[in-house]
Amino acid sequence: MAALAARRTSTTVTAAAIALPLAVALAWLTLAPQRIEQRAPQLVGAALEWVAGFLGSWWASLAVADFVANLLVFVPVGILAYLILPRRAWIAALLVSPVVSGAVELIQLLFLPERDATLTDVAAATMGGAIGVGLAALCTLATARRARR
């Protein structure tokens, strides 16, 4: 039992250490005055061309790409929230992504008029966070069963 508690503490510390640079990157992506497609148009254009060639042109629209990007960016947020918060507070881990995304969108609405604050971004972030929490919970269950044997 002590080994499981030590492993849990180690996981929490590691997740917290990873969460800090992720939070900085997320702030840079979401709170900069210019959107990423304005800061790096060649990069975004190349990514959209690759997606269009791989999945088709519908997936390469900027609106779809923005939704998918928001979803994917918040998957690690959900994973880290699940790993950092106490296991019994897994519901709170589900709330981290919509709260963070809602705060970002509110800041964009109030202080960054050149950015578009949308509920679609909050929905995508909420889904991404939920996917992350689900993945972390499944991995935790799988490793816990193995540790009990």
N, C-alpha and C positions, 0 to 999 in steps of 0.2 A: 504494500500500500504506500509506503514511503517513497518507493521508486516511482510510482505513478504521480504522486504529488510533486516530486522533484522534476519529473518530465513536464508536468503541467506548468510549473513555474518557469522552466526554461523556454517552453513554447510561448508563453505570454510575453516574456522579456524579448525574445527574438521577434515576435510579431509587432511589439511596440517599437522596436528599433527599425523595422521595415516600414511601419506606418508613418514615421516622421518624414522621410524623403518622399513618400507617396503623397502625403498631405501638401508638401511644398510643390511638387509637380502638378497636383490637382489645382492648387491655387494659381499657379502660373498659367495653366491651360484655361481656367475658367474666369479669372479675375483680371487678366490683362486687358487693356483697352481694345486691342484688336483680336479678332478671331484667328485661329490657326491658319485658315485658308487665306487670310490677308497677310499674315506674317511669313508663311512659307507656301506660296501658291504652287511652286514647281513640285514640292513634295506631295501636296494634296492632289494635284493634277495627276501625278504619276501613280499615286495610290488608287485613285478613281479609275484610271485607265486599266490598271492591273485587275481590279475588281470586275470591271466591265468585261474584260477578256476571259476572266475565270468564271464569273457567275451570271453575266449578262448585264445589259445596260440599265435595267430597272434598278438593280442593286447599287449602281454607280451614281445614282442621283445624289445631290448634296443633302437633301432632306433625309433620305434613307441612311446615307453614310453617317450623318450627324447623330441619328437615333442609335444606330449600331455602335458608334464610337462611345456615346454616353453610356450605353448598356455595358460595353466591355470594360470601360474605365472603372466602373463601380463594382465589377465582380471582385477584384482584390479588396476593395473597401469592405464588402460583406464578409469575405474570408477573414480579414484581419479583425473586424469587429467581433466575429464569433470567437476567434482565438484569444482576444484580449479580455473580453467581458466574461464574467463567471458563467459557467455552463447553464446554470438554472435561469440565467437572464437572456436566453437565446432570443426571446421576443424583442428585447432591447436591441440586439444585434440587427434584427430586421428593420428597426426604426432608424438606424444610423444613416443609411444611404438617403432615404427621403428627407430626413432632417438636414443633412449636409447639402444635398442638392437644392432643397427649398431655400436654404440660407443663401446659397450661391446665386440662385435666380432672383431672390429679393435684392441682394446687393447689386446685381446687374441692372435690375429695374430701377432702383433708386439712385445709383451712383455712376453707372456706366451706360449712358444713353446710346452709345455706338454698338452695344451688344444687344442681342435679342433674348429677353427673358421669356421662357415658355414653360407651360405645364408639361409639354411633351418631353422636355429634358428631364423633368422630375419623374415622370412615368418611366422613362428609360433607365434612369439611375436607380429607381426603386426596384425594377425588375432585375437589373444587374446585381444589386446588393442582395436581393433574395436568392438569386442563383448562387452567389458566392457563399451565403450562409448555408444554403442547402448542400453545396459541395463540401464545405468544411465539416458540416454535421455528418455527412455520409463517410467522409474519410476518418473522422473521429470515431464513429461507430465501428468501422472496419478495424481500426488499430486497437480499439478497446477490447473487441472480441478476441483478437489475436493475443493481446497481453494477458487476458484472463486464462487462456489455455495453458 
